[in-house]
Amino acid sequence: MGESEPVGEDIQDALDWARQRLEEMGVFMTQDGLRWAAAHGLVLPVWRNGPIEDAHASRPTSRRTA
């Protein structure tokens, strides 16, 4: 509450900054670079430090020895 919605100029500034950072990281140098960056951006908050990663990090059982 209390924060105002971003206006067109703020959104454009954020997009310009994001585009610049993606160019610096070389995302646009390959044909699938943007797709890879989007997939990576989705995976981090969805899968990292979640229940699937916790299961993989759990102690070995008789079924899973390594």
N, CA, C and O atoms as a Tripos MOL2 file, in Angstrom:
@<TRIPOS>MOLECULE
protein
  264   263    66     0     0
PROTEIN
NO_CHARGES

@<TRIPOS>ATOM
      1 N           0.8450   -1.1680    0.0000 N.3       1 MET1
      2 CA          0.0000    0.0000    0.0000 C.3       1 MET1
      3 C           0.8920    1.2330    0.0000 C.2       1 MET1
      4 O           2.0400    1.1490    0.4360 O.2       1 MET1
      5 N           0.4260    2.3210   -0.4520 N.am      2 GLY2
      6 CA          1.1750    3.5560   -0.4120 C.3       2 GLY2
      7 C           2.0910    3.7560   -1.6050 C.2       2 GLY2
      8 O           2.4230    4.8940   -1.9400 O.2       2 GLY2
      9 N           2.5150    2.6560   -2.2660 N.am      3 GLU3
     10 CA          3.3590    2.8170   -3.4400 C.3       3 GLU3
     11 C           2.4720    3.0560   -4.6490 C.2       3 GLU3
     12 O           1.4160    2.4420   -4.8030 O.2       3 GLU3
     13 N           2.9260    3.9610   -5.4980 N.am      4 SER4
     14 CA          2.1420    4.2370   -6.6900 C.3       4 SER4
     15 C           2.5090    3.2400   -7.7860 C.2       4 SER4
     16 O           3.6010    2.6720   -7.7850 O.2       4 SER4
     17 N           1.6030    3.0420   -8.6960 N.am      5 GLU5
     18 CA          1.8420    2.1550   -9.8330 C.3       5 GLU5
     19 C           2.9100    2.7630  -10.7240 C.2       5 GLU5
     20 O           2.9680    3.9850  -10.8620 O.2       5 GLU5
     21 N           3.7640    1.9360  -11.3360 N.am      6 PRO6
     22 CA          4.7730    2.4840  -12.2330 C.3       6 PRO6
     23 C           4.1150    3.1150  -13.4500 C.2       6 PRO6
     24 O           3.1130    2.6160  -13.9630 O.2       6 PRO6
     25 N           4.6810    4.1890  -13.8900 N.am      7 VAL7
     26 CA          4.1570    4.8700  -15.0720 C.3       7 VAL7
     27 C           4.9720    4.4470  -16.2800 C.2       7 VAL7
     28 O           5.9980    3.7810  -16.1430 O.2       7 VAL7
     29 N           4.5190    4.8330  -17.4560 N.am      8 GLY8
     30 CA          5.1470    4.4200  -18.6940 C.3       8 GLY8
     31 C           6.6440    4.6900  -18.7420 C.2       8 GLY8
     32 O           7.4050    3.8560  -19.2320 O.2       8 GLY8
     33 N           7.0660    5.8180  -18.2520 N.am      9 GLU9
     34 CA          8.4880    6.1670  -18.2790 C.3       9 GLU9
     35 C           9.2950    5.2420  -17.3650 C.2       9 GLU9
     36 O          10.3960    4.8280  -17.7310 O.2       9 GLU9
     37 N           8.7660    4.9130  -16.1820 N.am     10 ASP10
     38 CA          9.4510    4.0010  -15.2680 C.3      10 ASP10
     39 C           9.5730    2.6080  -15.8800 C.2      10 ASP10
     40 O          10.6160    1.9630  -15.7720 O.2      10 ASP10
     41 N           8.5110    2.1580  -16.5150 N.am     11 ILE11
     42 CA          8.5250    0.8420  -17.1460 C.3      11 ILE11
     43 C           9.5370    0.8210  -18.2810 C.2      11 ILE11
     44 O          10.2870   -0.1440  -18.4240 O.2      11 ILE11
     45 N           9.5660    1.8680  -19.0830 N.am     12 GLN12
     46 CA         10.5170    1.9250  -20.1920 C.3      12 GLN12
     47 C          11.9520    1.9470  -19.6820 C.2      12 GLN12
     48 O          12.8270    1.3030  -20.2630 O.2      12 GLN12
     49 N          12.2000    2.6770  -18.6080 N.am     13 ASP13
     50 CA         13.5460    2.6990  -18.0190 C.3      13 ASP13
     51 C          13.9570    1.3060  -17.5520 C.2      13 ASP13
     52 O          15.0960    0.8880  -17.7590 O.2      13 ASP13
     53 N          13.0290    0.5900  -16.9240 N.am     14 ALA14
     54 CA         13.3280   -0.7640  -16.4530 C.3      14 ALA14
     55 C          13.5960   -1.6990  -17.6290 C.2      14 ALA14
     56 O          14.5010   -2.5300  -17.5610 O.2      14 ALA14
     57 N          12.8270   -1.5760  -18.6980 N.am     15 LEU15
     58 CA         13.0470   -2.4010  -19.8820 C.3      15 LEU15
     59 C          14.3830   -2.0900  -20.5400 C.2      15 LEU15
     60 O          15.0940   -2.9990  -20.9690 O.2      15 LEU15
     61 N          14.7210   -0.8240  -20.6210 N.am     16 ASP16
     62 CA         16.0140   -0.4350  -21.1970 C.3      16 ASP16
     63 C          17.1620   -1.0000  -20.3720 C.2      16 ASP16
     64 O          18.1400   -1.4990  -20.9290 O.2      16 ASP16
     65 N          17.0510   -0.9250  -19.0560 N.am     17 TRP17
     66 CA         18.0850   -1.4670  -18.1700 C.3      17 TRP17
     67 C          18.2050   -2.9830  -18.3560 C.2      17 TRP17
     68 O          19.3120   -3.5140  -18.4490 O.2      17 TRP17
     69 N          17.0700   -3.6710  -18.4090 N.am     18 ALA18
     70 CA         17.0790   -5.1240  -18.5700 C.3      18 ALA18
     71 C          17.6960   -5.5130  -19.9100 C.2      18 ALA18
     72 O          18.4950   -6.4470  -19.9740 O.2      18 ALA18
     73 N          17.3380   -4.8150  -20.9670 N.am     19 ARG19
     74 CA         17.8910   -5.1040  -22.2920 C.3      19 ARG19
     75 C          19.4020   -4.9060  -22.2930 C.2      19 ARG19
     76 O          20.1330   -5.7070  -22.8750 O.2      19 ARG19
     77 N          19.8710   -3.8480  -21.6460 N.am     20 GLN20
     78 CA         21.3030   -3.5800  -21.5770 C.3      20 GLN20
     79 C          22.0280   -4.7020  -20.8240 C.2      20 GLN20
     80 O          23.0730   -5.1760  -21.2700 O.2      20 GLN20
     81 N          21.4740   -5.1250  -19.6880 N.am     21 ARG21
     82 CA         22.1020   -6.1920  -18.9060 C.3      21 ARG21
     83 C          22.1340   -7.5050  -19.7010 C.2      21 ARG21
     84 O          23.1320   -8.2250  -19.6660 O.2      21 ARG21
     85 N          21.0470   -7.8180  -20.4160 N.am     22 LEU22
     86 CA         21.0150   -9.0370  -21.2230 C.3      22 LEU22
     87 C          22.0560   -8.9830  -22.3370 C.2      22 LEU22
     88 O          22.6890   -9.9930  -22.6460 O.2      22 LEU22
     89 N          22.2340   -7.8140  -22.9380 N.am     23 GLU23
     90 CA         23.2640   -7.6560  -23.9660 C.3      23 GLU23
     91 C          24.6480   -7.8510  -23.3640 C.2      23 GLU23
     92 O          25.5000   -8.4950  -23.9760 O.2      23 GLU23
     93 N          24.8860   -7.3020  -22.1720 N.am     24 GLU24
     94 CA         26.1780   -7.4560  -21.5100 C.3      24 GLU24
     95 C          26.4750   -8.9240  -21.1970 C.2      24 GLU24
     96 O          27.6310   -9.3450  -21.2390 O.2      24 GLU24
     97 N          25.4540   -9.6920  -20.8880 N.am     25 MET25
     98 CA         25.6360  -11.1050  -20.5640 C.3      25 MET25
     99 C          25.7330  -11.9700  -21.8170 C.2      25 MET25
    100 O          25.9950  -13.1690  -21.7170 O.2      25 MET25
    101 N          25.5280  -11.3860  -22.9890 N.am     26 GLY26
    102 CA         25.6470  -12.1240  -24.2390 C.3      26 GLY26
    103 C          24.4220  -12.9310  -24.6080 C.2      26 GLY26
    104 O          24.5050  -13.8470  -25.4260 O.2      26 GLY26
    105 N          23.2940  -12.6040  -24.0200 N.am     27 VAL27
    106 CA         22.0690  -13.3690  -24.2560 C.3      27 VAL27
    107 C          21.6410  -13.2930  -25.7150 C.2      27 VAL27
    108 O          21.1210  -14.2720  -26.2500 O.2      27 VAL27
    109 N          21.8430  -12.1660  -26.3660 N.am     28 PHE28
    110 CA         21.3600  -11.9900  -27.7350 C.3      28 PHE28
    111 C          22.3560  -12.4890  -28.7800 C.2      28 PHE28
    112 O          22.0970  -12.3660  -29.9770 O.2      28 PHE28
    113 N          23.4950  -13.0500  -28.3530 N.am     29 MET29
    114 CA         24.5030  -13.5150  -29.3030 C.3      29 MET29
    115 C          24.1170  -14.8370  -29.9640 C.2      29 MET29
    116 O          24.6180  -15.1450  -31.0450 O.2      29 MET29
    117 N          23.2490  -15.6140  -29.3480 N.am     30 THR30
    118 CA         22.8090  -16.8760  -29.9300 C.3      30 THR30
    119 C          21.3200  -16.8150  -30.2210 C.2      30 THR30
    120 O          20.5880  -16.0060  -29.6500 O.2      30 THR30
    121 N          20.8930  -17.6760  -31.1110 N.am     31 GLN31
    122 CA         19.4880  -17.6700  -31.5140 C.3      31 GLN31
    123 C          18.5560  -17.9940  -30.3450 C.2      31 GLN31
    124 O          17.4900  -17.3900  -30.2260 O.2      31 GLN31
    125 N          18.9400  -18.9350  -29.4850 N.am     32 ASP32
    126 CA         18.0870  -19.3400  -28.3640 C.3      32 ASP32
    127 C          18.4700  -18.6670  -27.0560 C.2      32 ASP32
    128 O          18.0240  -19.0990  -25.9930 O.2      32 ASP32
    129 N          19.2750  -17.6300  -27.1060 N.am     33 GLY33
    130 CA         19.7570  -16.9940  -25.8940 C.3      33 GLY33
    131 C          18.6550  -16.4250  -25.0140 C.2      33 GLY33
    132 O          18.6750  -16.6000  -23.7950 O.2      33 GLY33
    133 N          17.7040  -15.7520  -25.6240 N.am     34 LEU34
    134 CA         16.6260  -15.1600  -24.8400 C.3      34 LEU34
    135 C          15.7370  -16.2410  -24.2320 C.2      34 LEU34
    136 O          15.2630  -16.1030  -23.1050 O.2      34 LEU34
    137 N          15.5180  -17.3080  -24.9800 N.am     35 ARG35
    138 CA         14.7260  -18.4180  -24.4570 C.3      35 ARG35
    139 C          15.4310  -19.0520  -23.2530 C.2      35 ARG35
    140 O          14.7920  -19.3660  -22.2480 O.2      35 ARG35
    141 N          16.7630  -19.2390  -23.3620 N.am     36 TRP36
    142 CA         17.5400  -19.7940  -22.2590 C.3      36 TRP36
    143 C          17.4500  -18.8930  -21.0380 C.2      36 TRP36
    144 O          17.2600  -19.3780  -19.9220 O.2      36 TRP36
    145 N          17.5850  -17.5770  -21.2380 N.am     37 ALA37
    146 CA         17.5410  -16.6390  -20.1180 C.3      37 ALA37
    147 C          16.1730  -16.6660  -19.4390 C.2      37 ALA37
    148 O          16.0840  -16.6070  -18.2120 O.2      37 ALA37
    149 N          15.1100  -16.7550  -20.2340 N.am     38 ALA38
    150 CA         13.7660  -16.8170  -19.6590 C.3      38 ALA38
    151 C          13.5750  -18.1140  -18.8720 C.2      38 ALA38
    152 O          13.0130  -18.1020  -17.7780 O.2      38 ALA38
    153 N          14.0400  -19.2230  -19.4260 N.am     39 ALA39
    154 CA         13.9130  -20.5070  -18.7290 C.3      39 ALA39
    155 C          14.7060  -20.4890  -17.4310 C.2      39 ALA39
    156 O          14.2230  -20.9520  -16.3980 O.2      39 ALA39
    157 N          15.9030  -19.9630  -17.4800 N.am     40 HIS40
    158 CA         16.7330  -19.8780  -16.2840 C.3      40 HIS40
    159 C          16.0490  -19.0030  -15.2270 C.2      40 HIS40
    160 O          16.0530  -19.3370  -14.0420 O.2      40 HIS40
    161 N          15.4680  -17.8940  -15.6570 N.am     41 GLY41
    162 CA         14.7750  -17.0030  -14.7370 C.3      41 GLY41
    163 C          13.5610  -17.6450  -14.0920 C.2      41 GLY41
    164 O          13.2140  -17.3150  -12.9590 O.2      41 GLY41
    165 N          12.9120  -18.5590  -14.8000 N.am     42 LEU42
    166 CA         11.7660  -19.2640  -14.2250 C.3      42 LEU42
    167 C          12.2070  -20.3740  -13.2780 C.2      42 LEU42
    168 O          11.5730  -20.5990  -12.2470 O.2      42 LEU42
    169 N          13.2700  -21.0560  -13.6140 N.am     43 VAL43
    170 CA         13.7120  -22.1960  -12.8140 C.3      43 VAL43
    171 C          14.1750  -21.7650  -11.4290 C.2      43 VAL43
    172 O          13.8680  -22.4280  -10.4380 O.2      43 VAL43
    173 N          14.8990  -20.6760  -11.3540 N.am     44 LEU44
    174 CA         15.4520  -20.2740  -10.0630 C.3      44 LEU44
    175 C          14.4000  -20.1320   -8.9720 C.2      44 LEU44
    176 O          14.5320  -20.7750   -7.9310 O.2      44 LEU44
    177 N          13.3530  -19.3150   -9.1620 N.am     45 PRO45
    178 CA         12.3960  -19.1740   -8.0580 C.3      45 PRO45
    179 C          11.4610  -20.3740   -7.8970 C.2      45 PRO45
    180 O          10.9450  -20.6040   -6.8030 O.2      45 PRO45
    181 N          11.2360  -21.1370   -8.9590 N.am     46 VAL46
    182 CA         10.2810  -22.2400   -8.8820 C.3      46 VAL46
    183 C          10.8960  -23.4840   -8.2760 C.2      46 VAL46
    184 O          10.2780  -24.1180   -7.4210 O.2      46 VAL46
    185 N          12.1110  -23.8560   -8.6990 N.am     47 TRP47
    186 CA         12.6930  -25.1210   -8.2960 C.3      47 TRP47
    187 C          13.7690  -25.0040   -7.2420 C.2      47 TRP47
    188 O          13.9190  -25.9050   -6.4180 O.2      47 TRP47
    189 N          14.5180  -23.9260   -7.2450 N.am     48 ARG48
    190 CA         15.6200  -23.8160   -6.2970 C.3      48 ARG48
    191 C          15.0900  -23.6390   -4.8830 C.2      48 ARG48
    192 O          14.1560  -22.8720   -4.6490 O.2      48 ARG48
    193 N          15.6930  -24.3540   -3.9480 N.am     49 ASN49
    194 CA         15.3160  -24.2850   -2.5390 C.3      49 ASN49
    195 C          13.8550  -24.6710   -2.3030 C.2      49 ASN49
    196 O          13.2050  -24.1650   -1.3880 O.2      49 ASN49
    197 N          13.3680  -25.5540   -3.1250 N.am     50 GLY50
    198 CA         11.9980  -26.0330   -2.9800 C.3      50 GLY50
    199 C          11.9790  -27.4950   -2.5980 C.2      50 GLY50
    200 O          13.0230  -28.0740   -2.2980 O.2      50 GLY50
    201 N          10.8000  -28.0990   -2.6040 N.am     51 PRO51
    202 CA         10.6710  -29.4870   -2.1540 C.3      51 PRO51
    203 C          11.4380  -30.4930   -3.0120 C.2      51 PRO51
    204 O          11.9300  -31.4940   -2.4920 O.2      51 PRO51
    205 N          11.5460  -30.2420   -4.3160 N.am     52 ILE52
    206 CA         12.2780  -31.1900   -5.1660 C.3      52 ILE52
    207 C          13.7570  -31.1380   -4.8390 C.2      52 ILE52
    208 O          14.4010  -32.1800   -4.7200 O.2      52 ILE52
    209 N          14.2980  -29.9580   -4.6940 N.am     53 GLU53
    210 CA         15.7090  -29.8500   -4.3370 C.3      53 GLU53
    211 C          15.9490  -30.4210   -2.9390 C.2      53 GLU53
    212 O          16.9780  -31.0530   -2.7020 O.2      53 GLU53
    213 N          15.0320  -30.2120   -2.0280 N.am     54 ASP54
    214 CA         15.1680  -30.7790   -0.6870 C.3      54 ASP54
    215 C          15.2130  -32.3110   -0.7410 C.2      54 ASP54
    216 O          15.9940  -32.9400   -0.0280 O.2      54 ASP54
    217 N          14.3720  -32.9010   -1.5890 N.am     55 ALA55
    218 CA         14.3590  -34.3540   -1.7120 C.3      55 ALA55
    219 C          15.6860  -34.8560   -2.2680 C.2      55 ALA55
    220 O          16.2000  -35.8780   -1.8130 O.2      55 ALA55
    221 N          16.2350  -34.1630   -3.2270 N.am     56 HIS56
    222 CA         17.5180  -34.5690   -3.7910 C.3      56 HIS56
    223 C          18.6570  -34.3890   -2.7880 C.2      56 HIS56
    224 O          19.6540  -35.1090   -2.8430 O.2      56 HIS56
    225 N          18.5140  -33.4540   -1.8980 N.am     57 ALA57
    226 CA         19.5730  -33.1790   -0.9340 C.3      57 ALA57
    227 C          19.4330  -34.0000    0.3480 C.2      57 ALA57
    228 O          20.2850  -33.9150    1.2330 O.2      57 ALA57
    229 N          18.3770  -34.7840    0.4540 N.am     58 SER58
    230 CA         18.1670  -35.5450    1.6790 C.3      58 SER58
    231 C          19.2030  -36.6580    1.8080 C.2      58 SER58
    232 O          19.8820  -37.0130    0.8440 O.2      58 SER58
    233 N          19.3050  -37.1860    2.9870 N.am     59 ARG59
    234 CA         20.2650  -38.2470    3.2480 C.3      59 ARG59
    235 C          19.9100  -39.4890    2.4280 C.2      59 ARG59
    236 O          18.7350  -39.7580    2.1810 O.2      59 ARG59
    237 N          20.9190  -40.2370    2.0100 N.am     60 PRO60
    238 CA         20.6590  -41.4540    1.2280 C.3      60 PRO60
    239 C          19.8110  -42.4550    2.0090 C.2      60 PRO60
    240 O          19.9000  -42.5430    3.2340 O.2      60 PRO60
    241 N          18.9930  -43.2020    1.2840 N.am     61 THR61
    242 CA         18.1730  -44.2630    1.8600 C.3      61 THR61
    243 C          18.6220  -45.5810    1.2540 C.2      61 THR61
    244 O          19.5690  -45.6240    0.4690 O.2      61 THR61
    245 N          17.9420  -46.6460    1.6180 N.am     62 SER62
    246 CA         18.2930  -47.9500    1.0390 C.3      62 SER62
    247 C          18.0160  -47.9870   -0.4560 C.2      62 SER62
    248 O          18.6880  -48.7130   -1.1890 O.2      62 SER62
    249 N          17.0460  -47.2230   -0.9170 N.am     63 ARG63
    250 CA         16.7370  -47.1760   -2.3460 C.3      63 ARG63
    251 C          17.7100  -46.2600   -3.0920 C.2      63 ARG63
    252 O          18.0090  -46.4870   -4.2650 O.2      63 ARG63
    253 N          18.1910  -45.2470   -2.4190 N.am     64 ARG64
    254 CA         19.0800  -44.2780   -3.0660 C.3      64 ARG64
    255 C          20.3440  -44.1990   -2.2350 C.2      64 ARG64
    256 O          20.3530  -43.6010   -1.1590 O.2      64 ARG64
    257 N          21.3910  -44.7900   -2.7250 N.am     65 THR65
    258 CA         22.6140  -44.9100   -1.9340 C.3      65 THR65
    259 C          23.6260  -43.8060   -2.1970 C.2      65 THR65
    260 O          24.5720  -43.6400   -1.4270 O.2      65 THR65
    261 N          23.4450  -43.0640   -3.2520 N.am     66 ALA66
    262 CA         24.4150  -41.9950   -3.5460 C.3      66 ALA66
    263 C          23.7070  -40.6610   -3.7100 C.2      66 ALA66
    264 O          24.3550  -39.6450   -3.9600 O.2      66 ALA66
@<TRIPOS>BOND
     1     1     2 1
     2     2     3 1
     3     3     4 2
     4     3     5 am
     5     5     6 1
     6     6     7 1
     7     7     8 2
     8     7     9 am
     9     9    10 1
    10    10    11 1
    11    11    12 2
    12    11    13 am
    13    13    14 1
    14    14    15 1
    15    15    16 2
    16    15    17 am
    17    17    18 1
    18    18    19 1
    19    19    20 2
    20    19    21 am
    21    21    22 1
    22    22    23 1
    23    23    24 2
    24    23    25 am
    25    25    26 1
    26    26    27 1
    27    27    28 2
    28    27    29 am
    29    29    30 1
    30    30    31 1
    31    31    32 2
    32    31    33 am
    33    33    34 1
    34    34    35 1
    35    35    36 2
    36    35    37 am
    37    37    38 1
    38    38    39 1
    39    39    40 2
    40    39    41 am
    41    41    42 1
    42    42    43 1
    43    43    44 2
    44    43    45 am
    45    45    46 1
    46    46    47 1
    47    47    48 2
    48    47    49 am
    49    49    50 1
    50    50    51 1
    51    51    52 2
    52    51    53 am
    53    53    54 1
    54    54    55 1
    55    55    56 2
    56    55    57 am
    57    57    58 1
    58    58    59 1
    59    59    60 2
    60    59    61 am
    61    61    62 1
    62    62    63 1
    63    63    64 2
    64    63    65 am
    65    65    66 1
    66    66    67 1
    67    67    68 2
    68    67    69 am
    69    69    70 1
    70    70    71 1
    71    71    72 2
    72    71    73 am
    73    73    74 1
    74    74    75 1
    75    75    76 2
    76    75    77 am
    77    77    78 1
    78    78    79 1
    79    79    80 2
    80    79    81 am
    81    81    82 1
    82    82    83 1
    83    83    84 2
    84    83    85 am
    85    85    86 1
    86    86    87 1
    87    87    88 2
    88    87    89 am
    89    89    90 1
    90    90    91 1
    91    91    92 2
    92    91    93 am
    93    93    94 1
    94    94    95 1
    95    95    96 2
    96    95    97 am
    97    97    98 1
    98    98    99 1
    99    99   100 2
   100    99   101 am
   101   101   102 1
   102   102   103 1
   103   103   104 2
   104   103   105 am
   105   105   106 1
   106   106   107 1
   107   107   108 2
   108   107   109 am
   109   109   110 1
   110   110   111 1
   111   111   112 2
   112   111   113 am
   113   113   114 1
   114   114   115 1
   115   115   116 2
   116   115   117 am
   117   117   118 1
   118   118   119 1
   119   119   120 2
   120   119   121 am
   121   121   122 1
   122   122   123 1
   123   123   124 2
   124   123   125 am
   125   125   126 1
   126   126   127 1
   127   127   128 2
   128   127   129 am
   129   129   130 1
   130   130   131 1
   131   131   132 2
   132   131   133 am
   133   133   134 1
   134   134   135 1
   135   135   136 2
   136   135   137 am
   137   137   138 1
   138   138   139 1
   139   139   140 2
   140   139   141 am
   141   141   142 1
   142   142   143 1
   143   143   144 2
   144   143   145 am
   145   145   146 1
   146   146   147 1
   147   147   148 2
   148   147   149 am
   149   149   150 1
   150   150   151 1
   151   151   152 2
   152   151   153 am
   153   153   154 1
   154   154   155 1
   155   155   156 2
   156   155   157 am
   157   157   158 1
   158   158   159 1
   159   159   160 2
   160   159   161 am
   161   161   162 1
   162   162   163 1
   163   163   164 2
   164   163   165 am
   165   165   166 1
   166   166   167 1
   167   167   168 2
   168   167   169 am
   169   169   170 1
   170   170   171 1
   171   171   172 2
   172   171   173 am
   173   173   174 1
   174   174   175 1
   175   175   176 2
   176   175   177 am
   177   177   178 1
   178   178   179 1
   179   179   180 2
   180   179   181 am
   181   181   182 1
   182   182   183 1
   183   183   184 2
   184   183   185 am
   185   185   186 1
   186   186   187 1
   187   187   188 2
   188   187   189 am
   189   189   190 1
   190   190   191 1
   191   191   192 2
   192   191   193 am
   193   193   194 1
   194   194   195 1
   195   195   196 2
   196   195   197 am
   197   197   198 1
   198   198   199 1
   199   199   200 2
   200   199   201 am
   201   201   202 1
   202   202   203 1
   203   203   204 2
   204   203   205 am
   205   205   206 1
   206   206   207 1
   207   207   208 2
   208   207   209 am
   209   209   210 1
   210   210   211 1
   211   211   212 2
   212   211   213 am
   213   213   214 1
   214   214   215 1
   215   215   216 2
   216   215   217 am
   217   217   218 1
   218   218   219 1
   219   219   220 2
   220   219   221 am
   221   221   222 1
   222   222   223 1
   223   223   224 2
   224   223   225 am
   225   225   226 1
   226   226   227 1
   227   227   228 2
   228   227   229 am
   229   229   230 1
   230   230   231 1
   231   231   232 2
   232   231   233 am
   233   233   234 1
   234   234   235 1
   235   235   236 2
   236   235   237 am
   237   237   238 1
   238   238   239 1
   239   239   240 2
   240   239   241 am
   241   241   242 1
   242   242   243 1
   243   243   244 2
   244   243   245 am
   245   245   246 1
   246   246   247 1
   247   247   248 2
   248   247   249 am
   249   249   250 1
   250   250   251 1
   251   251   252 2
   252   251   253 am
   253   253   254 1
   254   254   255 1
   255   255   256 2
   256   255   257 am
   257   257   258 1
   258   258   259 1
   259   259   260 2
   260   259   261 am
   261   261   262 1
   262   262   263 1
   263   263   264 2
@<TRIPOS>SUBSTRUCTURE
     1 MET1         2 RESIDUE 1 A MET
     2 GLY2         6 RESIDUE 1 A GLY
     3 GLU3        10 RESIDUE 1 A GLU
     4 SER4        14 RESIDUE 1 A SER
     5 GLU5        18 RESIDUE 1 A GLU
     6 PRO6        22 RESIDUE 1 A PRO
     7 VAL7        26 RESIDUE 1 A VAL
     8 GLY8        30 RESIDUE 1 A GLY
     9 GLU9        34 RESIDUE 1 A GLU
    10 ASP10       38 RESIDUE 1 A ASP
    11 ILE11       42 RESIDUE 1 A ILE
    12 GLN12       46 RESIDUE 1 A GLN
    13 ASP13       50 RESIDUE 1 A ASP
    14 ALA14       54 RESIDUE 1 A ALA
    15 LEU15       58 RESIDUE 1 A LEU
    16 ASP16       62 RESIDUE 1 A ASP
    17 TRP17       66 RESIDUE 1 A TRP
    18 ALA18       70 RESIDUE 1 A ALA
    19 ARG19       74 RESIDUE 1 A ARG
    20 GLN20       78 RESIDUE 1 A GLN
    21 ARG21       82 RESIDUE 1 A ARG
    22 LEU22       86 RESIDUE 1 A LEU
    23 GLU23       90 RESIDUE 1 A GLU
    24 GLU24       94 RESIDUE 1 A GLU
    25 MET25       98 RESIDUE 1 A MET
    26 GLY26      102 RESIDUE 1 A GLY
    27 VAL27      106 RESIDUE 1 A VAL
    28 PHE28      110 RESIDUE 1 A PHE
    29 MET29      114 RESIDUE 1 A MET
    30 THR30      118 RESIDUE 1 A THR
    31 GLN31      122 RESIDUE 1 A GLN
    32 ASP32      126 RESIDUE 1 A ASP
    33 GLY33      130 RESIDUE 1 A GLY
    34 LEU34      134 RESIDUE 1 A LEU
    35 ARG35      138 RESIDUE 1 A ARG
    36 TRP36      142 RESIDUE 1 A TRP
    37 ALA37      146 RESIDUE 1 A ALA
    38 ALA38      150 RESIDUE 1 A ALA
    39 ALA39      154 RESIDUE 1 A ALA
    40 HIS40      158 RESIDUE 1 A HIS
    41 GLY41      162 RESIDUE 1 A GLY
    42 LEU42      166 RESIDUE 1 A LEU
    43 VAL43      170 RESIDUE 1 A VAL
    44 LEU44      174 RESIDUE 1 A LEU
    45 PRO45      178 RESIDUE 1 A PRO
    46 VAL46      182 RESIDUE 1 A VAL
    47 TRP47      186 RESIDUE 1 A TRP
    48 ARG48      190 RESIDUE 1 A ARG
    49 ASN49      194 RESIDUE 1 A ASN
    50 GLY50      198 RESIDUE 1 A GLY
    51 PRO51      202 RESIDUE 1 A PRO
    52 ILE52      206 RESIDUE 1 A ILE
    53 GLU53      210 RESIDUE 1 A GLU
    54 ASP54      214 RESIDUE 1 A ASP
    55 ALA55      218 RESIDUE 1 A ALA
    56 HIS56      222 RESIDUE 1 A HIS
    57 ALA57      226 RESIDUE 1 A ALA
    58 SER58      230 RESIDUE 1 A SER
    59 ARG59      234 RESIDUE 1 A ARG
    60 PRO60      238 RESIDUE 1 A PRO
    61 THR61      242 RESIDUE 1 A THR
    62 SER62      246 RESIDUE 1 A SER
    63 ARG63      250 RESIDUE 1 A ARG
    64 ARG64      254 RESIDUE 1 A ARG
    65 THR65      258 RESIDUE 1 A THR
    66 ALA66      262 RESIDUE 1 A ALA
